[in-house]
Amino acid sequence: MGPKFRFLISGTDTGVGKTTVGCGLATGFRAHGLRVGVMKPAETGCDLRDGELAALDAIALRDAAESRAPLDLICPYRYAAPLAPAAAADLADRPAPDLGRIAHAYERLAANSDIMLVEGAGGLAVPITWRENYADLALALDLELILVVPNRLGCLNGAVLSLDYAARRGVRIKGYVLNDLEAELSPAARTNARSMERLTRVQFLGEVHYREPLPQEICRRMLS
């Protein structure tokens, strides 16, 4: 029997704060007394350190979850080029990630976890292989979507399209999080929450303020 709660943390784009939100969630769920499993199935843009590609996002997630799982299980695929996994694999002349291997690693991590947090790369339509993307991964692992939306001018279009794509693919959607990328909020950032609530019926889980801890209310809503 797997964990009761299993989520895919995806975004409207790259650089929107998925790892920040993921680490905040891991810390918050631990405060609820839950055993947190984390995974970053494929990480790109990895630096070479001590002869190996360092998966910094995966390491941050593991530290936040206080996980003792091997990094090769948490992040089985790593590539140097900052590209979509399928493209990064091509450039490195290496095999693209295999969803079967990812699923095997996931089940090993899930066996000792009350909740699983799986962080994607970029958005749902980003190709893991040239035939499969993160929506396919969510469906294969029965993950519920948490969409990270950068709270800035122009985010509404990407957020609505991402949620619509998830729904059309049949991905279960838990909700979305607005992530403040700057301390000083623009007029758009101050009104995006209200705008999103008028544009979609998807649950608004909460807002993460710039360089502040993730509000516990977000964790409570995810567990409801």
C-alpha positions in Angstrom: 0.0 0.0 0.0 1.5 3.4 -1.1 1.3 6.7 0.7 -2.2 8.3 1.1 -0.9 11.6 -0.3 1.2 11.8 -3.5 1.8 15.0 -5.4 3.5 16.3 -8.5 5.0 19.8 -8.0 4.9 21.4 -11.5 5.1 24.9 -12.7 3.9 27.2 -15.4 7.5 27.5 -16.6 11.1 27.1 -15.4 12.5 29.3 -12.6 9.2 29.8 -10.9 10.2 28.4 -7.5 9.2 24.7 -7.7 12.1 23.6 -5.5 11.5 26.4 -3.0 7.8 25.4 -2.7 8.8 21.7 -2.6 11.3 22.2 0.2 8.7 24.3 2.1 6.2 21.6 1.8 8.6 18.9 2.9 9.4 21.0 6.0 5.8 21.7 6.7 4.7 18.1 6.4 7.4 17.0 8.7 6.0 19.4 11.2 2.7 17.5 10.9 4.6 14.3 11.9 4.5 12.8 8.4 7.3 10.8 6.9 8.1 12.7 3.7 9.5 11.1 0.5 10.9 13.3 -2.2 11.9 12.8 -5.7 13.3 14.8 -8.6 13.2 12.1 -11.4 15.3 14.0 -13.8 17.4 17.1 -13.1 19.1 19.1 -15.8 21.6 21.9 -15.7 23.7 20.0 -13.2 27.3 21.1 -12.4 30.2 18.7 -12.5 31.5 18.3 -8.9 34.1 15.7 -7.9 33.6 14.0 -11.2 29.9 13.6 -10.9 26.9 15.7 -11.9 25.5 17.3 -8.8 21.7 17.4 -8.5 21.3 20.5 -6.4 17.5 20.6 -6.5 17.3 17.0 -5.5 19.8 17.5 -2.6 17.8 20.5 -1.4 14.6 18.4 -1.4 16.3 15.5 0.4 17.7 17.8 3.1 14.3 19.5 3.6 12.6 16.1 4.0 15.5 14.8 6.2 15.5 11.8 4.0 18.2 9.1 4.2 17.3 7.7 0.8 20.2 7.4 -1.7 20.4 10.4 -4.1 20.5 7.9 -7.0 17.0 6.9 -6.0 15.7 10.4 -5.4 17.2 11.6 -8.7 18.0 8.7 -11.0 18.6 10.9 -14.1 21.0 13.9 -14.3 22.2 15.9 -17.2 24.6 18.8 -17.6 22.7 20.9 -20.2 19.9 23.2 -18.9 17.3 21.8 -21.2 14.2 19.6 -21.1 15.3 16.1 -20.1 14.7 14.6 -23.5 16.7 17.3 -25.2 19.5 17.2 -22.6 19.8 13.5 -23.0 20.1 13.9 -26.8 22.8 16.6 -26.4 24.8 14.4 -24.1 24.3 11.3 -26.3 22.8 9.5 -23.3 19.5 7.6 -22.9 16.5 9.6 -22.1 14.8 8.9 -18.7 12.9 5.7 -18.6 9.4 5.9 -16.9 9.6 2.3 -15.8 12.9 2.9 -13.9 11.4 6.1 -12.4 8.3 4.3 -11.3 10.5 1.6 -9.6 12.5 4.2 -7.8 9.3 6.0 -6.8 7.8 2.8 -5.3 10.9 2.1 -3.2 10.7 5.7 -1.8 7.0 5.5 -1.3 7.1 2.3 0.7 8.6 4.2 3.7 6.7 7.4 3.3 3.3 8.9 4.4 3.5 11.5 1.6 5.4 11.8 -1.6 6.5 15.0 -3.3 7.7 14.6 -6.9 9.2 17.7 -8.5 9.0 18.0 -12.2 11.2 20.1 -14.6 9.5 23.2 -16.0 5.9 22.5 -16.8 3.6 19.5 -17.5 4.2 19.4 -21.2 8.0 19.4 -20.9 9.2 16.2 -22.6 10.8 13.5 -20.4 11.3 11.5 -23.5 10.1 12.5 -27.0 6.9 10.5 -26.4 6.2 11.2 -22.7 6.0 14.3 -20.6 5.2 15.1 -16.9 1.5 14.7 -17.4 2.2 11.1 -18.4 4.4 10.7 -15.3 1.6 12.1 -13.1 -0.8 9.6 -14.6 1.6 6.7 -14.4 2.3 7.3 -10.7 -1.2 8.6 -9.8 0.1 12.0 -8.6 -2.1 14.9 -7.8 -0.9 18.2 -9.3 0.3 21.2 -7.3 0.9 24.0 -9.8 3.4 26.6 -8.8 2.5 30.0 -10.4 5.1 32.9 -10.3 3.3 35.8 -8.8 4.2 38.4 -11.4 2.8 40.3 -14.4 1.9 37.8 -17.2 1.4 34.7 -15.1 -2.4 34.3 -15.6 -2.1 33.0 -19.2 0.4 30.3 -18.3 -1.5 29.3 -15.2 -4.9 28.9 -16.9 -3.4 27.0 -19.8 -1.5 24.7 -17.5 -4.5 23.9 -15.5 -6.6 23.4 -18.6 -4.0 21.0 -20.1 -3.9 19.0 -16.9 -7.6 18.7 -16.8 -7.8 17.6 -20.5 -5.1 15.0 -19.9 -7.0 13.6 -16.9 -4.4 14.6 -14.3 -5.9 15.0 -10.8 -5.5 18.6 -9.7 -5.2 19.5 -6.0 -4.6 23.2 -6.5 -2.2 26.0 -7.3 0.3 28.1 -5.2 1.2 31.7 -6.0 5.0 32.2 -5.4 6.2 35.7 -4.8 9.5 36.2 -6.7 10.2 39.7 -5.5 9.9 41.5 -2.2 8.1 44.5 -3.7 4.8 43.3 -5.3 3.7 44.9 -8.5 0.1 45.9 -9.1 -0.3 42.6 -11.0 1.2 40.6 -8.1 -1.2 42.2 -5.7 -4.2 41.3 -7.7 -3.3 37.9 -9.3 -4.9 35.9 -6.5 -8.2 37.6 -7.0 -7.9 37.3 -10.8 -7.1 33.6 -10.6 -10.1 32.9 -8.4 -12.3 34.5 -11.1 -10.7 32.6 -13.9 -10.7 29.1 -12.5 -12.5 26.9 -10.0 -9.3 25.1 -9.1 -8.5 25.5 -5.4 -6.1 28.3 -4.4 -3.8 26.7 -1.9 -2.1 29.9 -0.8 0.7 32.4 -1.4 4.3 32.0 -0.5 5.8 35.4 0.3 9.3 36.3 -0.8 11.9 34.6 1.4 9.4 33.7 4.0 8.5 30.2 5.2 5.8 28.4 3.4 2.5 29.0 5.3 1.2 26.0 7.2 -2.2 26.6 5.8 -1.0 25.4 2.4 0.0 22.0 3.9 -3.4 21.7 5.8 -5.3 22.4 2.6 -3.3 19.8 0.7 -4.1 17.2 3.4 -7.8 18.0 3.4 
